[in-house]
Amino acid sequence: MPKPNVVFFCGRLLPPSETFIRAQGEGLQTFTPHYVGSRFVKGLSLPSERTWVVNNGGKLGAAQEALFKLTGIAPVLTQQVQRLEPALVHAHFGVCGTLALPLVRKLKIPMIVTFYGLDATMKDEYARRESISTRVYLQRREALKRESTLFIAVSEFIKQKLVEQGFPETKILAHYYGVDTKKFQSHPSVHRQPIVLFVGRLTEKKGCEYLIKSMAKVQAILPEVELVIIGDGNLRADLEALAAKLLHRYQFLGLQTSDVVKDWMNRASLLAAPSVTATQGDSEGLPTVIVEAQSMGLPVVSTFHAGIPEAVIHGETGFLTEERDSEALGEYILQLLKAPQQWQRFSIKAREHMEANFDSTKKNKILESIYQHVLEKKI
């Protein structure tokens, strides 16, 4: 018997930072994922035989994409999706849920929408000026609340943010998307080095400037410790200038593949994730890099921010500070680097925590049971 098809809808297919979407889709066992969106972007590869977009390039494609976003009209895409006879649509990000609404109405099937971070925390003023997609989100948000079958929040923090915005609590389910604990496990033969690792987009909410400031204190006491920064973004030039001023051992490596990131996680002594709430309200949901690092047995120094305390157990798998507290961040980094026995306890506990509570195979089974309950109208 063929597996039911499910449409994974996401506006852009698929940025390098959204590995969690592909991992969810390709991890399904009882459903077949098909990836549908507005346009392709340079990033993650997807199976071409299961991927469709409105905009296939050129001026015509751009015009078709704009028409689709504003009106929901995309005849070719609609016909392609209708031929799949999908059981449901799973839209990733709230903004993409509103873009998918017209398609869902034509298909007359249930839609699940996952909220990840900015989509649940951005201020309306930001949404009005950011893009066509965010403006469409504001226009269709009330319809999204009414017409979606279920909302998945990637953390309890995100669930609460949706409730505060008037999303019906009875239709919201908190569900972690997890980590591939088989892939993300350390290799004991690789020697840990005095490296503090940062992985993420170089944007305001990632808080990298506070890490750089904290590392000045760390290197004053332990000069051999190096800061390695993986990622890119609009603040890169400013952060490189700050690092040049304050630090003597650091690297900016830009965007890297998941395998390269994994190698650095195996070599580093800890991961720093100093996330903050950005001025436009942007917050994390639950950063993928935090669960990947802990699955690798890598302790985490982060902040009491958004869903992070749901994954990092303060004093057991890592340490958490208040946002923008460079002093405390540096103290915790030094504490872990100078206490090998404590580091070892944190490393073992972090791995155990991920295996028990964030394993993606277990989480995907739960996701598929959610799909089944939606189709059986038990949710």
Secondary structure by P-SEA (a helix, b strand, c coil): cccbbbbbcccccccccaaaaaaaaaacccbbbbbbccccccccccccccbbbcccccaaaaaaaaaaaaccccaaaaaaaaaacccbbbbccaaaaaaaaaaaaaacbbbbbbbccccccccaaaaacccaaaaaaaacaaaaaccccbbbbccaaaaaaaaaaccccccbbbbbbcccccccccccccccccbbbbbcccccccaaaaaaaaaaaaaaccccbbbbbcccccaaaaaaaaaaaccccccccccccaaaaaaaaaaccbbbbbccccccbbbbcccaaaaaaaaacbbbbbcccccccccccccccbbbbccccaaaaaaaaaaaaacaaaaaaaaaaaaaaaaacccaaaaaaaaaaaaaaaaaccc
